[in-house]
């Protein structure tokens, strides 16, 4: 086609007809015929713009008003600041100078995470906040593991310097195993997940790498500096919870009955009482959060929604879910009516403006608007399930390799299923909607529970190699009791962070924080009363098969 004319057509109009000068190879060629450089630039803009005669269908639309966005940012700042201050005070009171070192590491950890997220141009969403909370928990946990091992070494009569070296060496395997398994979860979630789930996964993976660096490099460097100068290192009282010998394994039957009862109660709620209430993210529909000043009655809003213009047709939306959200000035409207684009939201806003104009400020009365098609919900559900199942399979493989037995991986996965199922059952009893925020909380629970369980399993493995005087059941009890101080401190600090977030974080993240509180309590319980007994029963069965 050299020297032939090439017509450039956009929307039925011929913009130019240049001459082809070279062969068209791989979609590239040289054309001539534009009179000036400006004409050539205009032609390039036309070519880049392009146009296709295709109808655009809006399947997801989310809008956050400036007031809600500003309020959420301010509340998040306050909650984060109070959370860090509360954890810092606790660590100093419990670990003295070592607590100050841990606080420095935690502050640097947060700076690293935020800096890396900024470099990725990441937007901080609720799933991202879930990842940061889990990061705070794991960062504190790494330092707690190290300090508790140092305390153990001091109880044996070692010098501070020798105790520090031995403490770091003994804590290494537990910290690495817990973080690698959680990192595997993060990688799989990022690979198989969609936008919000990917946000959680990215934050989590960045936080894990940062936590490992600050725990083994930053804190070790500061502690070495303090001890090398002869100033010493105060690590608090070394005998806290050291002489406790609770027969946890002997309580396994009572614990399993309690778990079975709660699971049954949750199942009854899911099947016959409240069911699983899917939020707009999964069920689809339209959601509006509106601000009225002065406040209006719910019945007034319902009356206005009896006749709403939706895409040129009149619809009765008065049966939609309408409720107060936080204060009496905030109203949440959820409509399952399906329509193209934002027709439903536009119709509702027009109807309320016409009837309740005295309580509406044009600037910021729409705090939040969401429209989600059912296709998006199906994609999110499928992606989350695939990611979790692949994660559990990889965890089984990793733990079989590290612990030389599949039994440890099976026990950890049983505990994970237990935690998620109980949490979902309790959420059903509380009639909490399953939204993306709740899913983010469930993903954080998986990471937290896994971390807790692996720390206990790592101590069991260590004691199996070093102690031959105990039977397997007694050894499990000893291992759990040895980890008890670490379990209590980590659970308290993580719970502290979540309670602060629930108290000062605002109504928008209430369901998210409720999910985390339930999950942390259940995860701590399962690492002791579900994972370890499962390991015990598996060991007994393996011994019986060998005979």
C-alpha positions as CSV (number, residue, x, y, z in Angstrom):
1,X,0.0,0.0,0.0
2,X,3.0,2.3,-0.4
3,X,1.8,5.7,-1.9
4,X,-1.8,4.8,-1.3
5,X,-4.1,7.2,0.6
6,X,-5.2,6.3,4.1
7,X,-8.5,7.8,5.4
8,X,-8.6,8.6,9.1
9,X,-12.3,8.5,10.1
10,X,-13.7,9.4,13.5
11,X,-17.5,9.4,14.2
12,X,-18.3,9.3,10.5
13,X,-16.1,12.3,9.6
14,X,-12.9,12.1,7.6
15,X,-10.3,14.0,9.5
16,X,-7.3,13.4,7.1
17,X,-6.2,11.3,4.2
18,X,-2.4,11.1,4.3
19,X,-0.1,9.1,2.0
20,X,1.5,5.8,3.2
21,X,5.3,6.0,2.8
22,X,6.4,2.6,4.1
23,X,5.0,-0.9,4.6
24,X,2.6,-1.4,7.5
25,X,4.6,-3.8,9.7
26,X,3.2,-4.8,13.2
27,X,0.7,-2.0,13.0
28,X,3.4,0.7,12.4
29,X,4.1,2.8,9.3
30,X,5.1,6.3,8.2
31,X,2.5,8.7,6.7
32,X,2.8,12.1,5.2
33,X,0.4,14.8,4.2
34,X,-0.2,17.1,7.2
35,X,0.6,20.7,6.3
36,X,2.1,22.0,9.7
37,X,3.4,20.6,13.0
38,X,0.2,21.8,14.7
39,X,-2.0,19.9,12.3
40,X,0.1,16.8,12.9
41,X,-0.4,17.2,16.7
42,X,-4.1,17.6,16.2
43,X,-4.2,14.5,14.1
44,X,-2.2,12.5,16.8
45,X,-4.8,13.6,19.4
46,X,-7.6,12.4,17.1
47,X,-5.9,9.0,16.6
48,X,-5.3,8.6,20.3
49,X,-8.8,9.5,21.3
50,X,-10.5,6.9,19.0
51,X,-14.2,6.1,19.3
52,X,-16.3,2.9,19.4
53,X,-20.1,2.8,18.9
54,X,-20.5,0.9,22.2
55,X,-22.9,1.7,25.0
56,X,-21.2,2.1,28.4
57,X,-22.9,0.2,31.2
58,X,-22.0,1.4,34.8
59,X,-21.7,-1.8,36.9
60,X,-20.1,-0.1,39.9
61,X,-20.2,3.5,41.1
62,X,-18.9,4.7,44.5
63,X,-18.9,8.4,45.6
64,X,-17.8,9.7,49.0
65,X,-18.9,13.3,49.9
66,X,-16.3,15.8,51.1
67,X,-17.7,15.9,54.6
68,X,-17.6,12.1,55.1
69,X,-14.2,11.9,53.6
70,X,-12.9,14.6,55.8
71,X,-14.5,13.1,58.9
72,X,-13.2,9.7,58.1
73,X,-9.6,11.0,57.7
74,X,-9.7,12.9,60.9
75,X,-11.2,10.0,62.9
76,X,-8.6,7.7,61.4
77,X,-5.8,10.0,62.4
78,X,-7.1,10.4,65.9
79,X,-7.7,6.6,66.3
80,X,-4.2,5.7,64.9
81,X,-2.5,8.3,67.2
82,X,-4.3,7.1,70.3
83,X,-3.7,3.4,69.3
84,X,0.1,4.0,69.0
85,X,0.3,6.0,72.2
86,X,-1.7,3.3,74.2
87,X,0.5,0.5,72.8
88,X,3.7,2.6,73.5
89,X,2.7,3.2,77.1
90,X,1.8,-0.5,77.7
91,X,5.2,-1.6,76.2
92,X,7.2,0.8,78.4
93,X,5.3,-0.2,81.6
94,X,5.7,-3.9,80.8
95,X,9.2,-4.1,79.3
96,X,10.8,-0.8,80.6
97,X,13.8,0.2,78.5
98,X,13.3,-2.8,76.1
99,X,9.7,-1.4,75.6
100,X,11.1,1.9,74.5
101,X,13.3,0.1,72.0
102,X,10.2,-1.8,70.7
103,X,8.3,1.5,70.4
104,X,11.1,3.0,68.3
105,X,11.0,-0.1,66.0
106,X,7.2,0.1,65.8
107,X,7.3,3.8,64.8
108,X,10.0,3.0,62.2
109,X,7.9,0.1,61.0
110,X,4.9,2.4,60.4
111,X,7.0,4.9,58.6
112,X,8.4,2.2,56.3
113,X,5.0,0.8,55.5
114,X,3.5,4.2,54.7
115,X,6.5,5.3,52.7
116,X,6.4,2.1,50.6
117,X,2.6,2.4,50.1
118,X,3.2,6.0,49.0
119,X,5.8,4.8,46.5
120,X,3.3,2.4,45.1
121,X,0.7,5.3,44.9
122,X,-1.6,3.1,46.9
123,X,-4.9,4.4,48.2
124,X,-5.5,3.6,51.9
125,X,-8.9,1.8,52.2
126,X,-10.6,-0.2,54.9
127,X,-8.9,-3.4,53.8
128,X,-5.6,-1.5,53.8
129,X,-6.3,-0.4,57.4
130,X,-7.0,-4.0,58.3
131,X,-3.5,-4.9,56.9
132,X,-1.9,-2.1,58.9
133,X,-3.6,-3.3,62.1
134,X,-2.4,-6.9,61.5
135,X,1.1,-5.4,60.8
136,X,1.0,-3.6,64.2
137,X,0.0,-6.8,65.9
138,X,2.8,-8.8,64.2
139,X,5.4,-6.1,64.7
140,X,4.6,-6.0,68.4
141,X,4.5,-9.8,68.5
142,X,8.0,-10.2,67.1
143,X,9.4,-8.0,69.8
144,X,7.4,-9.7,72.5
145,X,8.6,-13.1,71.4
146,X,12.2,-11.9,71.5
147,X,11.8,-10.2,74.9
148,X,10.0,-13.2,76.5
149,X,12.8,-15.5,75.3
150,X,15.4,-13.2,76.8
151,X,13.4,-13.3,80.1
152,X,13.5,-17.1,79.9
153,X,17.2,-17.1,79.4
154,X,17.7,-14.7,82.3
155,X,15.7,-17.0,84.6
156,X,18.3,-19.8,83.9
157,X,21.0,-17.5,85.3
158,X,22.6,-16.2,82.1
159,X,24.1,-12.8,81.9
160,X,22.1,-10.1,80.0
161,X,24.4,-10.2,77.0
162,X,24.3,-14.0,76.7
163,X,20.5,-14.0,77.3
164,X,20.0,-11.4,74.5
165,X,22.0,-13.5,72.0
166,X,20.2,-16.7,73.0
167,X,16.8,-15.0,73.0
168,X,17.2,-13.7,69.5
169,X,18.5,-17.1,68.2
170,X,15.6,-19.1,69.8
171,X,12.9,-16.6,68.7
172,X,14.1,-16.6,65.1
173,X,12.4,-19.7,63.8
174,X,9.0,-18.9,65.4
175,X,9.0,-15.3,64.0
176,X,10.2,-16.5,60.5
177,X,7.7,-19.3,60.3
178,X,4.8,-17.1,61.4
179,X,5.7,-14.3,59.0
180,X,6.4,-16.6,56.0
181,X,3.0,-18.4,56.3
182,X,1.2,-15.1,56.6
183,X,3.3,-13.7,53.7
184,X,2.1,-16.8,51.6
185,X,-1.5,-15.8,52.4
186,X,-0.7,-12.2,51.3
187,X,0.9,-13.3,48.0
188,X,-2.0,-15.6,47.1
189,X,-4.6,-13.0,48.0
190,X,-2.8,-10.4,45.8
191,X,-2.6,-12.9,42.9
192,X,-6.2,-14.1,43.0
193,X,-8.0,-11.3,44.7
194,X,-9.7,-8.2,43.3
195,X,-9.1,-4.5,44.1
196,X,-10.0,-4.3,47.8
197,X,-8.6,-7.7,48.6
198,X,-5.4,-6.8,46.8
199,X,-5.1,-3.6,48.9
200,X,-5.2,-5.7,52.1
201,X,-2.6,-8.2,50.6
202,X,-0.2,-5.5,49.5
203,X,-0.3,-3.7,52.9
204,X,0.1,-7.0,54.7
205,X,3.1,-8.1,52.6
206,X,4.8,-4.8,53.0
207,X,4.2,-4.8,56.7
208,X,5.6,-8.3,57.2
209,X,8.9,-7.4,55.4
210,X,9.1,-4.2,57.4
211,X,8.3,-6.0,60.7
212,X,11.1,-8.6,60.2
213,X,13.6,-5.8,59.3
214,X,12.8,-3.7,62.4
215,X,12.7,-6.7,64.8
216,X,16.0,-8.3,63.8
217,X,18.0,-5.3,62.6
218,X,16.7,-2.1,64.3
219,X,15.9,-3.4,67.7
220,X,19.1,-5.6,67.7
221,X,21.2,-2.7,66.7
222,X,19.8,-0.4,69.5
223,X,20.1,-3.1,72.1
224,X,23.6,-4.0,71.1
225,X,24.5,-0.3,71.4
226,X,23.0,0.0,74.9
227,X,24.7,-3.2,76.2
228,X,28.1,-2.4,74.6
229,X,28.3,0.9,76.4
230,X,27.7,-0.8,79.7
231,X,24.4,1.1,80.4
232,X,22.6,-2.2,80.7
233,X,19.1,-3.1,79.5
234,X,16.0,-3.2,81.7
235,X,13.5,-5.7,80.4
236,X,11.0,-5.6,83.3
237,X,10.3,-8.4,85.8
238,X,11.5,-11.7,84.5
239,X,9.1,-13.9,86.5
240,X,5.7,-12.7,85.1
241,X,3.5,-15.8,84.4
242,X,6.6,-18.0,84.5
243,X,5.4,-20.3,87.2
244,X,1.9,-21.0,85.9
245,X,1.2,-24.6,84.9
246,X,-2.4,-24.7,83.6
247,X,-3.5,-28.1,82.3
248,X,-4.8,-26.8,79.0
249,X,-4.9,-30.2,77.3
250,X,-7.0,-31.6,80.2
251,X,-9.7,-28.9,79.4
252,X,-9.9,-30.0,75.7
253,X,-13.2,-31.8,76.0
254,X,-14.9,-28.9,77.8
255,X,-13.4,-26.5,75.2
256,X,-14.6,-28.5,72.3
257,X,-18.1,-28.8,73.7
258,X,-18.1,-25.0,74.1
259,X,-16.8,-24.5,70.5
260,X,-19.4,-27.0,69.3
261,X,-22.2,-25.2,71.1
262,X,-21.2,-21.8,69.7
263,X,-20.9,-23.3,66.2
264,X,-24.3,-24.9,66.5
265,X,-25.8,-21.6,67.7
266,X,-24.2,-19.8,64.8
267,X,-25.5,-22.5,62.3
268,X,-29.0,-22.1,63.7
269,X,-28.8,-18.4,63.3
270,X,-27.5,-18.7,59.7
271,X,-30.1,-21.3,58.7
272,X,-33.2,-20.2,60.6
273,X,-32.9,-16.9,62.4
274,X,-31.0,-14.0,60.7
275,X,-29.1,-15.9,57.9
276,X,-26.0,-14.4,56.4
277,X,-27.0,-10.8,55.5
278,X,-24.9,-9.9,52.4
279,X,-24.1,-6.2,52.1
280,X,-24.4,-4.1,48.9
281,X,-20.9,-5.3,47.8
282,X,-22.1,-8.8,47.3
283,X,-25.9,-8.5,46.9
284,X,-25.8,-5.5,44.5
285,X,-28.1,-2.5,44.6
286,X,-27.9,1.1,45.6
287,X,-26.8,2.6,49.0
288,X,-27.1,6.3,50.0
289,X,-25.9,7.9,53.3
290,X,-27.5,11.3,53.6
291,X,-27.2,14.1,56.1
292,X,-30.3,16.1,57.2
293,X,-30.1,19.2,59.3
294,X,-32.5,19.6,61.2
295,X,-33.2,15.8,61.5
296,X,-36.1,14.2,59.8
297,X,-38.2,11.2,60.8
298,X,-37.8,7.9,59.0
299,X,-41.5,7.8,58.1
300,X,-41.1,11.2,56.3
301,X,-38.4,9.7,54.1
302,X,-40.4,6.6,53.5
303,X,-43.4,8.8,52.4
304,X,-41.2,10.6,49.9
305,X,-40.0,7.3,48.4
306,X,-43.5,6.1,47.6
307,X,-43.2,7.7,44.1
308,X,-39.7,7.9,42.7
309,X,-38.8,8.6,39.0
310,X,-36.3,5.9,38.1
311,X,-35.1,6.2,34.5
312,X,-38.4,7.7,33.3
313,X,-40.6,5.2,35.2
314,X,-42.3,5.7,38.5
315,X,-41.2,3.2,41.3
316,X,-42.4,2.7,44.9
317,X,-39.2,2.4,47.0
318,X,-40.9,3.0,50.4
319,X,-40.2,-0.7,51.4
320,X,-36.5,-0.2,51.1
321,X,-34.2,-0.5,54.1
322,X,-34.1,3.0,55.8
323,X,-32.3,3.5,59.1
324,X,-30.4,6.0,61.2
325,X,-26.6,5.6,60.9
326,X,-24.7,7.0,63.9
327,X,-26.4,10.3,64.8
328,X,-30.1,11.1,64.2
329,X,-29.0,13.4,61.4
330,X,-27.4,10.6,59.3
331,X,-29.8,8.4,57.3
332,X,-28.8,5.2,55.4
333,X,-31.0,4.1,52.5
334,X,-30.4,0.7,50.9
335,X,-32.4,-0.2,47.7
336,X,-32.2,-3.6,46.0
337,X,-34.1,-2.3,43.0
338,X,-31.9,-2.8,39.9
339,X,-31.6,-0.1,37.3
340,X,-29.0,1.0,34.8
341,X,-26.2,3.4,36.1
342,X,-27.2,5.7,38.9
343,X,-30.8,6.1,38.0
344,X,-32.1,4.8,41.4
345,X,-29.8,7.1,43.4
346,X,-30.6,10.1,41.2
347,X,-34.3,9.4,41.5
348,X,-34.2,9.2,45.3
349,X,-32.2,12.4,45.7
350,X,-34.6,14.2,43.4
351,X,-37.6,13.0,45.4
352,X,-36.1,13.9,48.8
353,X,-35.0,17.3,47.6
354,X,-38.6,18.0,46.4
355,X,-40.2,17.0,49.7
356,X,-37.6,17.7,52.4
357,X,-35.7,20.7,51.1
358,X,-35.8,22.5,54.5
359,X,-33.4,19.9,55.9
360,X,-31.1,19.6,53.0
361,X,-27.9,21.5,52.3
362,X,-26.9,21.4,48.7
363,X,-23.1,21.3,49.5
364,X,-22.7,18.1,51.6
365,X,-26.0,16.3,52.2
366,X,-24.9,13.3,50.2
367,X,-22.2,11.7,52.4
368,X,-21.9,8.5,50.5
369,X,-23.3,6.9,47.3
370,X,-22.7,3.4,46.1
371,X,-24.1,1.4,43.2
372,X,-22.9,-2.1,42.7
373,X,-24.1,-4.6,40.1
374,X,-24.6,-8.2,41.0
375,X,-21.8,-9.2,38.7
376,X,-19.2,-7.4,40.9
377,X,-20.5,-9.2,44.0
378,X,-20.1,-12.6,42.3
379,X,-16.5,-11.7,41.2
380,X,-15.6,-10.6,44.7
381,X,-17.0,-13.7,46.3
382,X,-15.3,-16.1,43.8
383,X,-12.0,-14.3,44.1
384,X,-12.0,-14.3,47.9
385,X,-12.9,-18.0,48.1
386,X,-10.2,-19.1,45.6
387,X,-7.6,-17.0,47.3
388,X,-8.3,-18.5,50.7
389,X,-8.5,-22.1,49.5
390,X,-5.2,-21.8,47.6
391,X,-3.6,-20.1,50.7
392,X,-4.7,-23.0,52.9
393,X,-3.2,-25.6,50.5
394,X,0.1,-23.7,50.4
395,X,0.2,-23.4,54.2
396,X,-0.3,-27.2,54.5
397,X,2.7,-27.8,52.1
398,X,4.9,-25.2,53.9
399,X,4.2,-26.5,57.4
400,X,4.7,-30.1,56.2
401,X,8.1,-29.1,55.0
402,X,9.1,-27.1,58.0
403,X,7.7,-29.4,60.7
404,X,8.3,-32.7,58.8
405,X,4.7,-33.7,59.2
406,X,1.4,-32.8,57.5
407,X,-0.3,-33.1,60.9
408,X,0.9,-29.6,62.0
409,X,-0.5,-28.0,58.8
410,X,-3.8,-29.9,59.2
411,X,-4.2,-28.8,62.8
412,X,-3.5,-25.1,61.8
413,X,-6.1,-25.3,59.0
414,X,-8.7,-26.8,61.4
415,X,-8.1,-23.9,63.8
416,X,-8.5,-21.4,60.9
417,X,-11.8,-22.9,59.8
418,X,-13.0,-23.0,63.4
419,X,-12.2,-19.2,63.8
420,X,-13.8,-18.1,60.6
421,X,-16.9,-20.2,61.0
422,X,-17.5,-19.1,64.6
423,X,-16.9,-15.5,63.7
424,X,-19.4,-15.7,60.8
425,X,-21.9,-17.4,63.2
426,X,-21.6,-14.6,65.8
427,X,-21.9,-11.9,63.1
428,X,-25.1,-13.6,62.0
429,X,-26.4,-13.6,65.6
430,X,-25.5,-9.9,65.8
431,X,-27.2,-9.4,62.4
432,X,-24.1,-7.7,60.9
433,X,-24.0,-7.3,57.2
434,X,-21.2,-9.1,55.3
435,X,-19.6,-6.3,53.4
436,X,-16.1,-5.8,52.0
437,X,-15.1,-4.3,55.4
438,X,-16.2,-7.5,57.1
439,X,-14.3,-9.6,54.6
440,X,-11.2,-7.6,55.2
441,X,-11.7,-8.3,58.9
442,X,-12.0,-12.0,58.2
443,X,-8.8,-12.0,56.2
444,X,-7.0,-10.3,59.0
445,X,-8.4,-12.9,61.4
446,X,-6.9,-15.7,59.2
447,X,-3.5,-14.0,59.4
448,X,-3.7,-13.4,63.2
449,X,-4.9,-16.9,64.0
450,X,-2.3,-18.5,61.9
451,X,0.5,-16.4,63.5
452,X,-0.7,-17.3,67.0
453,X,-1.0,-21.1,66.2
454,X,2.5,-21.3,64.6
455,X,4.2,-19.7,67.6
456,X,2.8,-22.4,69.8
457,X,3.6,-25.1,67.3
458,X,7.2,-23.8,67.0
459,X,7.7,-24.1,70.7
460,X,6.3,-27.7,70.6
461,X,8.8,-28.6,67.9
462,X,11.6,-27.1,69.9
463,X,10.7,-28.9,73.1
464,X,10.3,-32.2,71.2
465,X,13.9,-31.9,70.1
466,X,15.3,-30.8,73.5
467,X,13.2,-32.6,76.1
468,X,12.7,-36.4,76.3
469,X,11.3,-36.6,79.9
470,X,7.7,-35.6,79.0
471,X,5.0,-37.6,77.2
472,X,3.5,-35.8,74.2
473,X,0.4,-34.6,76.1
474,X,2.5,-33.2,78.9
475,X,4.9,-31.6,76.5
476,X,2.0,-29.8,74.8
477,X,0.9,-28.4,78.1
478,X,4.4,-27.2,79.0
479,X,4.8,-25.6,75.5
480,X,1.5,-23.7,75.7
481,X,2.3,-22.5,79.2
482,X,5.8,-21.3,78.1
483,X,4.1,-19.2,75.3
484,X,1.3,-17.9,77.6
485,X,3.0,-14.6,78.5
486,X,3.6,-13.9,74.8
487,X,0.0,-14.9,73.9
488,X,-1.5,-12.6,76.6
489,X,0.7,-9.6,75.7
490,X,0.2,-9.9,72.0
491,X,-3.6,-10.4,72.3
492,X,-3.9,-7.4,74.7
493,X,-1.9,-5.0,72.5
494,X,-3.8,-6.1,69.3
495,X,-7.2,-5.8,71.1
496,X,-6.1,-2.4,72.4
497,X,-5.5,-1.2,68.9
498,X,-8.9,-2.5,67.6
499,X,-10.9,-1.2,70.6
500,X,-9.4,2.2,70.1
501,X,-10.2,2.0,66.4
502,X,-13.8,1.0,67.2
503,X,-14.2,3.8,69.8
504,X,-12.7,6.7,67.8
505,X,-12.8,5.4,64.2
506,X,-16.4,6.3,63.5
507,X,-19.6,4.4,62.5
508,X,-18.3,3.5,59.0
509,X,-15.8,1.0,60.3
510,X,-17.9,-0.3,63.2
511,X,-18.7,-3.7,61.6
512,X,-15.1,-4.1,60.6
513,X,-13.8,-3.6,64.2
514,X,-16.5,-5.9,65.7
515,X,-15.3,-8.6,63.3
516,X,-11.7,-8.1,64.4
517,X,-12.5,-8.1,68.1
518,X,-14.5,-11.4,67.8
519,X,-11.7,-12.9,65.6
520,X,-8.8,-11.9,68.0
521,X,-10.6,-13.5,71.0
522,X,-11.5,-16.6,69.0
523,X,-8.1,-16.9,67.4
524,X,-6.3,-16.7,70.7
525,X,-8.6,-19.3,72.2
526,X,-8.2,-21.7,69.2
527,X,-4.4,-21.7,69.2
528,X,-4.6,-23.2,72.7
529,X,-7.9,-25.2,72.8
530,X,-8.4,-26.3,69.1
531,X,-5.1,-26.4,67.2
532,X,-3.1,-28.1,70.0
533,X,-5.7,-30.8,70.9
534,X,-6.1,-31.5,67.2
535,X,-2.4,-32.0,67.0
536,X,-2.6,-34.2,70.1
537,X,-5.4,-36.5,68.7
538,X,-3.5,-36.7,65.4
539,X,-0.3,-37.8,67.2
540,X,-2.3,-40.5,69.2
541,X,-3.7,-41.8,65.9
542,X,-0.3,-41.9,64.3
543,X,1.1,-43.8,67.2
544,X,-1.8,-46.3,67.1
545,X,-1.2,-46.8,63.4
546,X,2.5,-47.5,64.0
547,X,1.6,-50.2,66.4
